[in-house]
Amino acid sequence: STAHGAWEQTSSTTAAATWVEFMTDTDGNFLGIITDSVEVTLDADGVSWSGPFSSVTTDPAGNLLFVGEGTVQAERITVQPLATPIATPEA
C-alpha cells in the first residue's frame, strides 16, 4: 500500500525521514503497520545518498512482529523526455 511520512533536513548534507505504511492482504483486510526511519547523507556528487535505516512492524493490536535495520543507498532519478509514439501498421 501507499506509505505516508515526513522528512526534515538536519544539516546542509543530511536529513532524517520516517514513513508509515498500512499492510493489507489481497482482500483489503488490515494486517498491521510498518514504520521505517532513515538518516541519510547526501554524497559529494549531489545526486546520491546513503545511510542507516530501521524498520518496525506491528500487528493491528500493536504487538511487535519484526524489527530490522540496515543501510540504504539511492540515486536521484532524472527527468526523461516525452516518449515518441511508435507508429502502428494499418490493418
Secondary structure, DSSP 4 states (H G I P E B T S, - for coil): --EEEEEEE-SSSEEEEEEEEEEE-TT--EEEEEEEEEEEEE-TTSSEEEEEEEEEEE-TT--EEEEEEEEEEEE-----PPPPPPP----
